[in-house]
Amino acid sequence: MTYTATLSGTPFHLRPSNDRDAADLVREIIQEEGDGYSIDLDEEPDGRFTIGMLDTQEVGDAFHERVARIAERLGPLVIGAFELTLRNCDTASDDRDSAIFGGSSPQAVRRLQQDRAVTEAISLLHGAGVGTEVLQQVHGALMQEHKDYEVLVRAPETGATEVTIECRAEDEEHAIELAMARYPRGQVQSVRMTAPDSNGLVERALSMGLEINEDPDQDGKFYWYQINTGESSDVSYDSPELAAQAALDAHGPDQVEFHLNLQVKYQLNGEPAEALAQRLERAAQFAIGDGLLTGSTAAEVNEFTVKVEEVPTYRESEVRTFIEDRIEDGAWEPNESLLLELALKSPAANLRDFDKEMRDIGFGRYREVDDEDHSDDPSDGH
């Protein structure tokens, strides 16, 4: 059975060959697998190549297999991956296009397919009115497994001088793909993974009076020293980021601790207090699990605790009377230790401790009322 078809493809880079011209090898493959069909290999102005048919042609059912074999044989000759789209022009249904992928590795093909899916998803979200900031966060989350690479390229575009391309890539091959996209006619001299500076390590080191310099005695190595004192490290590191991390480690942890004071007063309306406490704790756990503690920042959460406790309600006069009574009785000594203990605890923790001690000694609202005491005020501090 025959049908009218077109064939088009995405641009790709050919891997340099020492034996013969890589483009000639591709043309041979096209000739062998596509014998009888007018399939062309075209070179783009930027040095990339595309495969396609200039016009529609009548093809047979086996044509798809021929194109698939071209893509498979082409894989070892390319850098990265490409897509060939075979369109059945005799039907207007949504499934008239067949996507055939080829590439230097299964990982390269998967990256291209993922990029296609991400682009489509971002486009749909944008069409649905999702804001730019949210779209950037979505894209960043999808690409968070990428690492930092430096690719050294010698390219005609730069006058045959070596240039360093910094990029975020999944692996070395992916980094080379990205570098070749910048300099299609270039030759890769080296590829190396660098320590990520997504947390702004160098900037934070500089803000602490530290400086990161290249070691003149060791090519490609870095060291740090403290500007104010002239103190210098005697160890060199492979990247500025690693040197900055060592400097920060040597001068104290780059950390901060916060306590979130959230007080919630419920009107129970017959609901059990325990159920509301559990609901409040689940709400906090959900916010943490959803990444709301750091959001789109580079900060990381080292540890956290969530504990929902009922806080006793006391008037200021009750607390003052209790403290004065404990001091007068000699149970508490008004010295530096007492002040330090009270200062290091949260107000809620102090109130819980006060309430427990009042209960233990029968003070204030917990005082046993004798038969002659008809006071209706349970909050009386005497």
FENLINQUI-V677749 format. One record per run of one state. SS is the DSSP state (H for helix, E for strand, C for the rest). FROM is the first residue (numbers start at 0). TO is the last residue. If there is no record, write none. Layout:
[[SS/FROM/TO] [SS/FROM/TO]]
This chain:
[[C/0/0] [E/1/8] [C/9/10] [E/11/13] [C/14/20] [H/21/32] [C/33/38] [E/39/42] [C/43/47] [E/48/51] [C/52/55] [E/56/59] [C/60/61] [H/62/76] [E/77/78] [C/79/79] [E/80/87] [C/88/95] [E/96/102] [C/103/104] [H/105/126] [C/127/130] [H/131/141] [C/142/145] [E/146/153] [C/154/154] [H/155/157] [C/158/160] [E/161/168] [C/169/170] [H/171/181] [C/182/185] [E/186/193] [C/194/199] [H/200/206] [C/207/208] [E/209/213] [C/214/220] [E/221/225] [C/226/230] [E/231/231] [C/232/235] [E/236/236] [C/237/238] [H/239/249] [C/250/271] [H/272/288] [C/289/314] [H/315/327] [C/328/334] [H/335/343] [C/344/345] [H/346/360] [C/361/362] [H/363/365] [C/366/381]]
